[in-house]
Amino acid sequence: MSKLAASILFCACIIFSVPANAFDLDGAWTTNPENCGKVFETKDKKVSFTHNSDEFGSGLVVEGNEMRGPAKTCKITGRKESGGILHLIASCSTDIAVLGTQQVDVKIDNDNQLTRIYPEFPEMGIPFYRCKLSQSKATPPAGVTKQDDFAGKLVSLLQQAEQLGAPLAAIQRAVAISRQPTFSKKDVFAVFDISQPSANKRFYLLDFTSGQVTAHFAAHGRSNGPHARATKFKGFQRDLNMVPLGPLKTVAASPEVTDHYRTIVDRYDKTVYRNMIVAVLEGVAPYNRYINHTPPYKWVIHPNWYTTAGYRAKNNGMLGRSLGCITVDPAENNKIITRLKGALIYVTVGDAPIEQYL
C-alpha cells in the first residue's frame, strides 16, 4: 500500500480521542457492526486487526491517548467538548512517515455509537459502532440497518486513483460524503478535478462494485477560464457560466432537457452520436444549492461536440467550454451517466478546501 493510500484510508476512521469526562471512548470501533469479529481479534488481552480487516470495513482501536488503525497510529493532543460534540486534535504517523495534525469533530449518539461529522455538510456523517469482541458482532442500536461494505475495496481504489493523478485529499472528502442518505447510489461516485488541464482525463469515477477507477475527459465552464485550463474558481455562486464546486447529486432529467442533447454530431469528423442521455445536477451543500433554484436554468452532466475525439484531435488535445455544466465525451457519456444516477459528483480544485473559493 502506498503512503498516500494508507493515509487516506485511515482518515475516514480518525475520529476518536482520549477518554472524555462524560464518555469513555476506549474500545474497538467499526463502520460495519456486522463485521466486528472479522475486523478485530484479541490476543493476550490486546485488541488488534485481523490480517484481512480491510475487506470488511473501516476500524479503529482506542486505548487512552492512542488510537490505531491498520496502517496508522495517532496521539490525541487536544480535545474540547461542547453540546455533545467532541472537537479533537490528533498527531498521526505511519511506520515510515509523520503525517501531521488533523482536527475532527464527533457527535456522541449513544454509548455504543458515534458519528464523524463535517461542519460544512451538517446533514452528513459517518457512523461508527463500538464492538463487543466477546461476540461475533456488535449489537447495533434500534433502527440501524446493515452497512454497505464497499470499504473493503477502498485501498485498491485509492492506489488506482493515485496512479491516474487524482487529488487524494479531495477523494477522502468524497468517500465520506458519498455514503450519506441523500445519495441513493452509494457504491460509486466521481471526482472532477477542474484545476487540471482540459487535455487531461480529470473526471475520476470510483466504482466499488467493479473495483475499478476510470478517468474521463470533462469540460469546464466558459467563465472558469481559457480552453486549455480553468483559472477562475472563486465567484462560482454568482457567475452561472462557471461549474459549481462541491458535492452534486445526479438525478433523472425530464424529456425536455434530454431532448436537447439526444443527438450529438462531431463538427470535425461528422461522427453522429445518437440516443444520448443526461442527468440533472443538484447542489447538496449550502453554498451550491443555488443551482436548484435558478429557473429556467438547470445544471446537467451531458455530452457535446466540443469534447469528442475529433475536437481534441484538431485542438491540441484541449476541450471546448460549457455554459457551466459538466460536459463529457459522447462516446462515454451514456455509460458514465447511467452508472452515476443517484450518486455523488464532487467538483474540486485539486485538494484545496472548497471554502477557499466561497
CORURVEN-V466369 format. One record per backbone hydrogen bond with DSSP energy under -1.0 kcal/mol. NH is the residue of the N-H (numbers start at 1). CO is the residue of the C=O. Records with the same first field share a line. If there is no record, write none. Layout:
NH->CO  CO
This chain:
6->2
7->3
8->4
9->5
10->6
11->7
13->10
14->10
15->13
20->23
27->62
29->60
30->129
31->58
35->32
37->136
38->35
39->35
40->36
41->48
43->46
46->43
48->41
50->39
53->50
55->52
56->53
60->29
61->68
62->27
63->66
66->63
67->74
68->61
69->72
73->93
74->67
75->91
76->65
77->89
78->89
80->87
82->85
85->82
86->106
87->80
88->104
89->78
90->102
91->75
92->100
93->73
94->97
99->92
102->90
104->88
106->86
107->115
108->84
109->113
110->113
113->110
114->128
115->107
116->126
117->105
121->118
124->121
126->116
128->114
129->30
130->112
131->28
135->132
138->33
144->141
153->150
154->151
157->153
158->154
159->155
160->156
161->157
162->158
163->159
164->160
165->162
166->161
171->167
172->168
173->169
174->170
175->171
176->172
177->173
178->174
180->177
183->180
185->342
189->206
190->344
191->204
192->346
193->202
194->192  348
196->193
198->228
200->197
202->200
203->216
204->191
205->214
206->189
207->212
208->187
211->207
214->205
216->203
219->327
222->322
223->241
224->221
231->224
232->224
238->235
239->235
242->239
246->347
248->345
249->282
250->343
251->280
258->254
259->255
261->258
264->273
266->271
270->266
273->264
276->262
279->301
280->251
281->299
282->249
284->247
288->285
291->288
292->289
293->290
297->294
301->279
302->326
307->304
308->305
312->308
313->309
314->310
317->312
318->315
320->306
322->220
326->300
328->302
332->329
333->329
336->332
337->333
338->334
339->335
340->336
341->337
342->250
343->340
345->248
346->190
347->246
348->192
352->349
356->353
357->354
358->355
